[in-house]
Amino acid sequence: MSVRDGTLLDMGDDIGQNTAFYYNLTTKQVEREGQSKAKDLLGPFPTEAEAANALEIIREREERKNAEDNAWRNE
């Protein structure tokens, strides 16, 4: 399962195969589960396009979380 906008997303299709995409940090390519070792992967992402933008998505999440942490500390 993955989360988008606070909603859990099922990453399997009707017959149970994984349809999620991952970004490979070593090859800098998008791939499906099972192609590489987990230590090299970011994901899962529900679409190939989101996996391709994994580094930007994670950077944005980190900035948002840091801002939330700073706001919490300053309350």
C-alpha positions as CSV (number, residue, x, y, z in Angstrom):
1,M,0.0,0.0,0.0
2,S,1.0,3.6,-0.6
3,V,-0.4,6.9,0.5
4,R,-1.4,9.9,-1.7
5,D,-3.0,13.0,-0.2
6,G,-3.6,11.0,3.0
7,T,-5.5,8.2,1.2
8,L,-4.2,4.6,1.1
9,L,-3.8,3.3,-2.4
10,D,-3.8,-0.3,-3.3
11,M,-0.8,-1.1,-5.5
12,G,-2.0,-4.4,-6.9
13,D,-4.2,-5.0,-9.8
14,D,-7.3,-7.3,-10.0
15,I,-5.2,-10.5,-10.2
16,G,-2.8,-9.5,-7.4
17,Q,0.2,-8.4,-9.5
18,N,2.1,-5.4,-8.3
19,T,1.5,-2.4,-10.5
20,A,3.6,0.1,-8.5
21,F,6.6,1.9,-9.9
22,Y,10.0,2.6,-8.2
23,Y,12.9,4.9,-8.8
24,N,16.3,3.2,-8.9
25,L,18.9,5.5,-7.2
26,T,21.8,3.6,-8.9
27,T,20.5,3.5,-12.5
28,K,18.3,6.6,-12.2
29,Q,15.6,4.7,-14.0
30,V,12.0,3.9,-13.2
31,E,11.2,0.2,-12.8
32,R,8.7,-2.2,-11.5
33,E,9.0,-4.2,-8.2
34,G,11.4,-7.1,-8.3
35,Q,13.9,-5.8,-10.9
36,S,16.5,-4.5,-8.4
37,K,17.4,-4.8,-4.7
38,A,15.2,-2.8,-2.4
39,K,18.2,-0.9,-1.0
40,D,18.5,0.9,-4.4
41,L,14.8,1.9,-4.7
42,L,12.6,4.7,-3.7
43,G,8.9,4.0,-3.7
44,P,6.4,2.6,-4.4
45,F,4.7,5.2,-6.5
46,P,1.3,4.7,-8.1
47,T,2.4,5.9,-11.6
48,E,5.5,5.8,-13.7
49,A,5.5,9.6,-13.9
50,E,5.5,10.0,-10.1
51,A,8.4,7.5,-9.8
52,A,10.3,9.5,-12.4
53,N,9.9,12.6,-10.2
54,A,10.8,10.7,-7.0
55,L,13.7,12.9,-6.0
56,E,11.6,16.1,-6.4
57,I,8.6,14.6,-4.6
58,I,10.8,13.6,-1.7
59,R,12.5,16.9,-1.5
60,E,9.1,18.7,-1.4
61,R,7.9,16.3,1.3
62,E,11.1,17.0,3.4
63,E,10.7,20.7,3.0
64,R,7.0,20.5,4.1
65,K,7.8,18.3,7.1
66,N,10.7,20.6,8.2
67,A,8.4,23.6,8.0
68,E,5.7,21.7,10.0
69,D,8.4,20.8,12.6
70,N,9.6,24.4,12.9
71,A,6.1,25.7,13.3
72,W,5.4,23.1,16.0
73,R,8.6,24.0,17.9
74,N,7.7,27.7,17.7
75,E,4.2,27.4,19.1
